[in-house]
Amino acid sequence: MILQSLVEYYEILRQKDKDGTVPPPGYSPAKVSYALELSPEGELLGVLSLRIKQQRGKKEVEVPQVLVVPEQDTRAVNIHPYFLCDNSGYLLGQDKKGKPARTAACFAAARDLHRSVLEGTSSPAGKAVYQFFTRWDPALAEGHPVLAEYLDELTGGGSLVFTFGGRFVQEDPVVKAQWEQWRTSHSESPQMQCLVTGQEAPVAVLHPKIKGVRGAQSVGASLVSFNAPAYESYGRSGGQGLNAPVSEYAAFAYGTALNWLLSDRHHHCQVGDTTVVYWAADPNPQFVNLFNTMMGNIDTDPTPQSVDLFNTMMGNIESEEEDPDHLLAELFAHVERGDPVAGDLSLSTPFYVLGLAPNAARLSVRFFLQSDFGTMVQNIYRHYRDLAIERAPYEREYLTLYWLLRETVNPNARDKAPSSSMAAATLRAILMGGPYPEALYESVLLRVRAEQDNTERRTHKITRGRAAIIKACLLRKPQGALYREVLTMSLNKEYSGKEPGGQAYVLGRLFAVLEKAQLDANPGINTTIKDRYFTSACTTPAAVFPTLLMLAQHHISKARYGYYSDQQIGDLLDKLEVDNRPYPKHLTLEEQGLFILGYYHQVKARYEKANSADKNTDDGRED
């Protein structure tokens, strides 16, 4: 299904391609640095730089221009020339590799190829190239009046093409027809039934290289590859691509489509070491724009153009709001009401998400997800709804995948990359609406146990992100329905120890109240009971809470408003009914999450009450 979906997308791109950026079969995109200008007699008249200026950060740099040229298939260490576009070693017989014999052999191979393709051509441009390879002597390159000035740059790397009469030779209609005819007549691939199209056609022995996957080889890596007997089927030894017959057309189409997606920043993003590629079975860019917005794959400060596009899709023509939270809130309000999310977009359009990871010279597929676009929108909306939890006014409303995964790594570690398998599984859960990976939940519990509050380093044991992950993970567990009454945005004051998971939740609340009693008695202290006892209280309450309650009596007697803490402690102990049900000796992993959630809810309720009191005081003064 992966290859079939990519082949279909290639055909969609070709139908909608107006500027010729998507190459037809027999052609491929290439980065070209210079053009060699030829006379009708094949003489070298000049060298043209094709580099274009591009902004990279604060610097403006010159980069090669991408042109559609005759197909450049896989080339390893063997001598294998390309038609009309190649490096200086093949086209001029000059390079800096220090192997003159090999360079001479490369030029000879290129000369034979071009003379073979252009034999008897009627095109003036084709004749010029034919004459160039007939007359050119690589030994005279250094003394050539035109070439001498540019020779150092030309041989420094990069591809070259030919121009004639102000046009690229590879764009000449007659030359193109001759190339396509020569390519077809010289194909040695056997005819077999293609596994992708189902048609009898020449089969690709070698598949195209895929470029743009982070961590893979810069020359590209193979998605389909057989190069050892262990990978081959019985009777297909040495057949390479014949082990899984894919036609030359299908191989070219899927490779072109995937490389195009990887070259466009709107169609891919990075999740850990996984490069995630996504596309709709429709060329309308609104699909990927909406997907990027929902997944947080947009800049923190969106460009005016992206905001205008989003507002147009949502019907907010006059809106100038650029806050990402506002964009998501607008979108999800439409989803919740069941309104169309974007103009004339069809929510039944198939949408695909492919996760690729580097594996030596190959690519491994981490996941391949396919669904209709509307279902993915609903699943992403549900994901954010499950994560929703009380937050500080200055915090972002929507936690993107990047920020969620950051909650699972050690902030002091040199390598802050999250687990690659966990990142991929988390994305799968978001898009398909399934349970979150157990590794995500356990990683958050591990960070809670391991970390301490540190103001200087801006690290905290219990963060909004970790509490949100615990809530969302518990909601999607099979037993999550039992705890639904406490898996809410804010504090549930009525939940008692009799309810499922109630002991753990109320114990978490009690710990927060005990901590507040200590802070009231000792304002400004650096170390609280959370630093010394939280992990033990969360895992083995029976061993810790009697000691904490004894300490609390000292804190209550010392604090100015200790009676209020004493009243809260009494209320929570009543909910626990300690006399009838002793403190549990151990809490399960799910109960530890409920303990943390109870603590977080109680702390946030305390701050919310304080903020409300401050606001009421200010309002009273204004009156």
C-alpha positions in Angstrom: 0.0 0.0 0.0 2.9 2.4 0.6 4.2 2.2 -3.0 0.7 2.2 -4.5 -0.3 5.3 -2.5 2.9 7.1 -3.6 2.5 6.1 -7.2 -1.1 7.5 -7.1 0.2 10.7 -5.6 2.9 11.0 -8.3 0.1 10.9 -10.9 -1.9 13.5 -9.1 1.2 15.8 -9.0 1.8 15.3 -12.7 -1.8 16.2 -13.6 -1.6 19.4 -11.5 2.0 20.3 -12.4 2.0 23.6 -14.3 5.6 24.8 -13.9 7.4 21.5 -14.8 8.8 20.8 -11.3 7.6 17.2 -11.3 9.6 15.2 -13.8 8.0 12.7 -16.2 9.3 9.1 -16.5 12.9 9.2 -17.9 13.8 12.4 -16.1 14.7 13.5 -12.6 15.5 16.7 -10.6 19.1 17.5 -10.2 21.1 20.3 -8.5 23.0 22.1 -11.2 25.7 24.7 -10.6 27.0 25.7 -14.0 26.1 25.6 -17.7 28.5 25.1 -20.6 27.5 27.3 -23.6 28.2 25.7 -27.0 28.5 27.0 -30.6 26.8 25.2 -33.5 30.2 23.5 -34.1 30.5 22.3 -30.6 33.0 24.9 -29.4 32.9 26.0 -25.8 31.8 29.7 -25.8 31.3 30.4 -22.2 30.5 29.2 -18.7 27.3 30.4 -17.0 26.7 30.2 -13.2 23.3 28.8 -12.3 23.6 29.3 -8.6 20.8 31.2 -7.0 20.9 33.3 -3.7 19.0 31.8 -0.8 18.5 33.1 2.7 19.7 30.6 5.4 19.2 32.1 8.8 20.9 35.5 8.8 23.2 34.7 5.9 22.5 34.8 2.2 24.3 32.0 0.4 24.5 30.7 -3.2 23.1 27.3 -3.8 22.7 25.2 -7.0 19.6 25.5 -9.0 17.2 22.5 -9.3 16.5 21.5 -12.9 14.7 18.6 -14.5 17.3 16.6 -16.5 17.5 13.2 -18.1 17.1 10.5 -15.5 20.1 10.0 -13.1 19.7 6.5 -11.7 21.7 5.0 -9.0 25.5 5.3 -9.4 27.9 3.7 -7.0 31.7 3.3 -7.6 31.2 2.0 -11.1 31.7 4.2 -14.1 28.2 5.2 -15.2 27.7 8.5 -17.2 24.5 10.6 -17.1 23.0 12.2 -20.3 23.4 16.0 -20.6 23.9 16.6 -16.9 26.9 15.3 -14.9 30.0 16.4 -13.0 33.2 17.8 -14.6 34.9 14.4 -14.6 32.4 13.0 -17.1 31.6 16.1 -19.2 35.1 17.7 -19.3 37.5 14.9 -18.3 38.8 17.1 -15.5 38.4 16.7 -11.7 40.3 17.0 -8.4 40.1 13.4 -7.4 43.7 12.6 -8.3 42.9 9.6 -10.4 43.6 10.7 -14.0 43.1 7.2 -15.5 39.7 6.8 -14.0 38.7 10.4 -15.0 39.8 9.6 -18.6 37.6 6.5 -18.5 34.6 8.5 -17.2 34.9 11.0 -20.0 35.2 8.3 -22.6 32.1 6.6 -21.3 30.2 9.9 -21.4 31.4 10.6 -24.9 30.2 7.2 -26.1 26.8 7.7 -24.4 26.2 11.1 -25.9 27.3 10.1 -29.4 25.1 7.0 -29.2 22.0 8.9 -28.2 22.5 11.9 -30.6 23.6 9.8 -33.6 21.9 11.3 -36.7 20.1 14.0 -34.7 18.3 16.8 -36.6 18.4 19.2 -33.7 21.0 22.0 -33.9 21.4 21.8 -30.1 21.9 18.0 -30.3 24.4 18.4 -33.1 26.3 21.0 -31.0 26.6 18.5 -28.1 27.6 15.7 -30.5 30.3 17.8 -32.0 31.5 18.9 -28.6 32.2 15.2 -27.6 33.8 14.6 -30.9 36.2 17.5 -30.7 36.9 18.0 -27.0 40.3 17.1 -25.7 40.4 17.0 -21.9 44.2 17.6 -22.0 43.7 21.1 -23.4 41.2 22.1 -20.7 43.7 24.0 -18.5 44.8 26.2 -21.4 41.4 26.8 -22.9 40.7 30.6 -23.0 37.1 30.2 -21.8 37.5 27.3 -19.3 40.8 28.3 -17.6 39.1 31.1 -15.5 36.4 28.7 -14.2 38.2 25.4 -14.1 38.9 25.4 -10.3 35.2 26.0 -9.6 33.9 23.6 -12.2 36.1 20.8 -10.9 35.2 21.5 -7.2 32.0 19.5 -7.4 28.5 20.1 -8.6 26.7 19.2 -11.8 27.0 20.8 -15.2 24.6 21.1 -18.1 24.8 22.4 -21.7 23.1 25.4 -23.3 22.7 26.3 -26.9 21.1 29.5 -28.2 20.1 30.6 -24.8 18.2 27.3 -24.0 19.1 24.3 -22.0 19.8 21.4 -24.4 17.9 18.9 -22.2 14.7 21.0 -22.9 15.0 20.6 -26.7 12.0 18.6 -28.0 14.0 16.6 -30.6 16.8 15.8 -28.1 14.1 14.7 -25.5 12.5 12.4 -28.0 15.8 10.8 -29.0 16.7 10.3 -25.3 13.4 8.6 -24.5 13.6 6.4 -27.6 17.2 5.4 -26.8 16.3 4.7 -23.1 13.4 2.4 -24.1 15.5 0.5 -26.7 18.4 0.0 -24.4 16.4 -1.3 -21.4 17.6 -4.8 -20.4 15.0 -5.3 -17.6 12.9 -8.4 -17.9 9.1 -8.2 -18.4 7.1 -9.3 -15.3 3.8 -8.5 -13.6 4.2 -5.4 -11.5 3.1 -5.8 -7.9 2.0 -2.2 -7.7 0.2 -1.6 -11.0 -0.7 -5.2 -11.9 0.5 -4.7 -15.4 3.2 -6.6 -17.4 6.1 -4.2 -17.7 9.9 -3.9 -17.5 10.9 -4.5 -13.8 13.2 -2.2 -11.9 16.3 -4.1 -10.8 17.6 -1.2 -8.8 15.1 1.2 -7.1 15.6 5.0 -6.8 17.5 6.5 -3.9 15.4 8.5 -1.4 17.0 11.8 -0.2 16.0 14.0 2.7 15.6 11.5 5.5 17.5 12.8 8.5 20.4 10.6 9.5 20.5 8.7 6.2 23.3 8.9 3.7 23.5 12.2 1.9 23.5 10.4 -1.5 20.2 8.8 -0.6 19.0 5.5 0.8 16.9 2.7 -0.6 13.4 2.0 0.5 13.4 -1.3 -1.5 16.6 -3.2 -1.8 17.9 -6.7 -2.1 21.7 -7.1 -2.2 22.5 -10.3 -0.3 21.4 -13.9 -0.7 19.7 -13.9 2.7 17.2 -11.4 1.5 16.4 -13.1 -1.8 13.6 -15.6 -2.6 14.4 -19.2 -3.7 15.2 -19.2 -7.4 15.8 -15.5 -7.6 19.5 -15.4 -6.5 21.2 -12.3 -7.8 18.0 -10.9 -9.1 17.9 -7.9 -6.7 14.7 -6.1 -7.5 13.3 -9.2 -9.3 12.5 -10.6 -5.8 9.6 -8.2 -5.5 8.8 -7.2 -9.1 8.0 -3.5 -9.3 7.9 -2.0 -12.8 10.4 0.7 -13.8 7.5 3.2 -14.1 6.2 2.4 -10.5 9.7 2.6 -9.0 10.3 5.9 -10.7 6.9 7.2 -9.7 7.1 6.3 -6.0 10.7 7.5 -5.8 9.9 10.9 -7.4 6.8 11.4 -5.3 8.6 10.6 -2.0 11.6 12.8 -2.9 9.2 15.6 -3.8 7.5 15.3 -0.4 10.8 15.2 1.4 12.0 18.3 -0.4 8.9 20.3 0.6 9.0 21.4 4.3 5.2 21.6 4.4 4.9 17.8 3.8 7.3 16.4 6.4 8.4 17.0 10.0 10.8 15.4 12.4 9.7 13.2 15.4 12.7 12.0 17.3 14.9 10.2 14.7 11.8 9.5 12.5 11.1 11.6 9.5 7.4 11.8 9.1 6.0 12.4 5.6 2.3 13.1 5.0 0.1 13.8 2.0 -3.5 13.7 0.9 -4.9 12.0 -2.2 -5.6 15.6 -3.4 -3.2 18.3 -4.5 -5.1 21.0 -2.5 -2.5 22.5 -0.1 -5.2 23.2 2.5 -5.0 19.6 3.7 -1.4 19.7 4.8 -1.7 23.3 6.0 -4.5 22.2 8.4 -2.6 19.0 9.4 0.5 21.1 10.2 -1.6 23.5 12.2 -3.3 20.8 14.2 0.0 19.0 14.9 1.9 22.1 15.8 4.2 21.8 12.8 4.0 25.6 12.3 6.3 28.4 13.5 5.7 29.7 17.0 5.0 33.0 15.3 3.1 32.0 12.1 3.8 34.1 9.0 1.0 36.5 7.9 0.6 34.4 4.7 -0.1 31.2 6.7 -2.5 33.0 9.0 -4.3 34.5 6.1 -4.7 31.1 4.5 -5.9 29.5 7.7 -8.4 32.3 8.3 -9.7 32.1 4.7 -10.2 28.3 5.2 -12.0 28.9 8.5 -14.1 31.7 7.2 -12.4 34.3 9.4 -11.6 36.6 6.5 -11.2 39.7 8.7 -9.3 38.1 11.6 -5.7 39.2 12.1 -5.0 36.9 15.1 -1.6 35.2 14.8 -1.6 33.2 18.0 -1.2 29.4 17.3 -3.5 28.7 20.3 -6.1 30.9 18.7 -5.8 29.1 15.4 -6.2 25.7 17.0 -9.1 26.9 19.2 -10.9 28.1 16.1 -10.4 24.9 14.3 -11.5 22.6 17.2 -14.5 24.8 17.8 -15.6 23.9 14.3 -14.9 20.2 14.9 -16.8 20.2 18.2 -19.9 21.8 16.6 -19.6 19.4 13.6 -19.2 22.4 11.2 -17.0 22.1 8.0 -13.4 22.6 9.1 -12.3 24.3 5.9 -14.4 25.5 3.1 -14.9 23.0 0.3 -12.4 20.4 1.6 -13.8 16.8 1.5 -13.2 15.1 4.8 -13.5 11.8 3.1 -10.3 12.4 1.2 -7.7 9.7 2.0 -4.8 11.0 4.0 -1.5 9.2 4.5 1.3 9.4 7.1 4.6 7.6 6.6 7.4 7.3 9.2 10.9 6.7 7.9 14.1 6.1 9.9 17.7 5.7 8.6 19.2 2.2 8.7 22.7 2.2 7.1 22.2 2.5 3.3 18.5 1.7 3.6 15.4 3.2 5.1 13.2 1.4 7.7 9.5 2.0 7.8 8.5 2.9 11.4 4.8 3.2 10.5 2.4 3.8 7.7 -1.0 5.2 8.7 -3.9 5.8 6.3 -7.4 7.1 7.0 -9.8 9.7 5.7 -8.8 13.2 6.6 -12.0 13.8 8.7 -11.1 10.8 11.0 -7.6 12.1 11.6 -9.0 15.6 12.4 -11.3 14.0 14.9 -8.5 11.9 16.4 -6.2 14.9 16.8 -9.0 16.9 18.4 -9.7 14.0 20.9 -5.9 13.9 21.7 -5.9 17.6 22.7 -9.1 17.1 24.6 -7.6 14.2 26.6 -4.6 16.3 27.4 -6.6 19.3 28.6 -5.7 20.1 32.2 -5.6 23.1 34.5 -2.7 25.4 33.5 -1.1 28.7 34.4 -2.3 31.8 32.5 1.0 32.2 30.8 1.2 28.6 29.5 0.2 27.6 26.0 -3.2 26.0 25.8 -2.2 23.2 23.4 0.8 21.0 24.0 2.3 19.9 20.7 4.0 16.5 20.3 7.4 18.1 20.5 6.7 19.5 24.0 5.1 16.3 25.2 8.1 14.2 24.2 10.4 16.7 26.0 8.7 15.8 29.2 10.1 12.3 29.0 13.8 13.2 28.7 16.4 14.2 31.3 16.9 18.0 31.0 20.5 17.6 32.2 21.4 14.9 29.7 23.7 15.6 26.8 21.4 13.8 24.3 17.9 15.2 24.8 16.4 13.1 22.1 13.3 11.1 23.2 13.1 7.3 22.5 12.6 6.9 18.8 10.2 3.9 19.1 8.2 5.7 21.8 7.9 8.9 19.7 6.7 6.9 16.7 4.2 5.0 18.8 2.9 8.2 20.4 2.3 9.8 17.0 0.4 6.6 15.9 -1.8 6.9 19.0 -2.6 10.5 18.3 -3.5 10.0 14.6 -5.3 6.7 15.0 -7.0 7.4 18.3 -5.6 4.3 20.1 -4.0 3.9 23.5 -0.8 5.8 24.1 2.3 3.7 24.4 3.0 2.3 27.9 6.6 3.7 27.5 5.2 7.2 27.4 3.4 6.8 30.7 6.3 5.0 32.4 8.8 7.6 31.2 6.9 10.4 32.8 6.6 8.5 36.1 10.4 7.9 35.9 11.1 11.6 35.4 8.8 12.5 38.3 10.7 10.1 40.6 14.1 11.3 39.4 13.8 15.1 39.2 13.7 17.8 41.9 12.5 21.3 41.7 15.3 23.6 40.8 14.6 27.3 40.3 18.0 28.1 38.8 17.8 25.4 36.2 14.1 25.9 35.7 13.3 22.2 36.3 10.3 20.9 38.1 9.2 17.5 39.4 5.5 17.9 38.6 4.9 19.9 35.4 1.7 20.7 33.5 3.0 18.6 30.6 3.6 15.5 32.8 0.3 15.8 34.5 -1.5 16.1 31.2 0.3 13.0 29.8 -0.7 11.0 32.9 -4.3 12.1 32.5 -4.4 11.3 28.8 -2.7 7.9 29.2 -5.0 6.8 32.0 -8.0 7.9 30.0 -7.1 5.6 27.1 -6.2 2.6 29.2 -8.7 -0.3 29.3 -9.4 0.5 33.0 -9.5 4.3 32.4 -13.3 4.3 32.5 -13.1 3.5 36.2 -11.2 6.7 37.0 -13.0 9.0 34.6 -14.4 11.2 37.4 -10.9 12.3 38.4 -9.3 12.3 35.0 -10.6 15.8 34.5 -9.2 19.3 33.8 -9.4 20.4 37.4 -9.9 19.2 41.0 -12.7 16.9 41.9 -13.4 17.7 45.6 -16.1 15.1 46.0 -14.1 12.1 45.0 -13.5 9.9 48.0 -11.3 7.0 48.9 -14.2 4.6 48.4 -14.2 5.2 44.6 -11.9 3.3 42.2 -8.4 4.8 42.5 -9.8 7.2 45.1 -7.3 6.4 47.8 -4.4 7.3 45.5 -6.1 10.5 44.2 -7.0 11.7 47.7 -3.5 10.8 49.1 -2.0 13.0 46.3 -4.3 15.9 47.4 -3.3 15.3 51.1 0.4 15.5 50.2 -0.2 18.9 48.5 -2.0 20.2 51.7 0.8 18.9 53.9 3.3 20.7 51.8 1.3 23.9 51.9 1.2 23.6 55.7 5.0 23.4 55.8 5.4 26.4 53.4 3.0 28.5 55.6 5.1 27.6 58.7 8.5 28.2 57.0 8.1 30.7 54.2 11.0 30.8 51.7 12.5 27.4 52.6 14.6 25.8 49.9 13.7 22.1 50.6 10.2 20.9 51.3 8.7 17.5 52.0 8.2 17.1 48.3 12.0 16.9 47.8 12.4 14.3 50.5 9.2 12.3 50.6 7.3 12.6 47.4 8.6 9.5 45.6 8.2 7.3 48.7 4.7 8.7 49.4 3.7 8.0 45.8 4.9 4.4 45.9 4.7 3.2 49.5 2.2 5.5 51.3 1.9 3.4 54.5 5.6 3.9 55.2 5.5 7.7 54.8 2.2 9.3 55.6 2.2 8.7 59.4 5.5 10.6 59.6 4.2 13.4 57.4 1.1 13.8 59.5 3.2 14.1 62.7 5.4 16.8 61.0 2.2 18.6 59.9 1.1 19.1 63.5 4.3 21.0 64.2 3.8 23.1 61.0 0.2 23.8 61.8 1.0 25.1 65.3 3.7 27.3 63.9 1.8 28.8 60.9 -0.4 31.9 61.3 -3.3 30.3 59.5 -2.6 26.7 60.5 -6.2 26.0 61.4 -7.1 26.2 57.8 -4.6 23.5 56.8 -5.7 21.5 59.8 -9.3 21.6 58.6 -8.3 20.5 55.1 -6.2 17.6 56.4 -9.2 16.5 58.5 -11.6 16.6 55.6 -9.2 14.5 53.4 -8.6 12.0 56.1 -12.4 11.6 56.4 -12.5 10.9 52.7 -9.8 8.3 53.1 -11.5 6.7 56.2 -8.1 5.7 57.5 -9.6 3.9 60.5 -11.4 1.4 58.3 -9.0 1.3 55.4 -5.3 1.6 56.3 -2.9 3.5 54.0 -2.0 1.1 51.2 1.5 -0.4 51.4 2.1 -0.1 47.7 0.5 1.8 44.8 0.3 0.3 41.3 1.6 2.3 38.3 -1.9 3.5 37.5 -2.5 4.5 41.2 0.9 6.4 41.2 -0.4 8.4 38.2 -3.6 9.2 40.1 -1.6 10.2 43.1 0.4 12.7 41.0 -2.8 13.9 39.4 -4.4 14.5 42.8 -1.3 16.4 43.9 -1.3 18.5 40.7 -5.0 19.3 40.9 -4.8 20.4 44.6 -1.8 22.7 43.9 -3.5 24.3 40.9 -6.7 24.8 42.9 -4.6 26.6 45.6 -3.1 29.0 43.1 -6.5 29.5 41.4 -8.0 30.5 44.7 -5.1 32.8 45.5 -5.5 34.5 42.1 -9.2 34.9 42.6 -8.7 36.4 46.0 -6.1 38.9 44.5 -8.6 39.8 41.8 -11.4 40.4 44.2 -9.1 42.6 46.4 -8.2 44.6 43.3 -11.8 45.0 42.3 -12.7 46.2 45.8 -10.0 48.9 45.7 -11.3 50.1 42.4 -14.8 50.5 43.9 
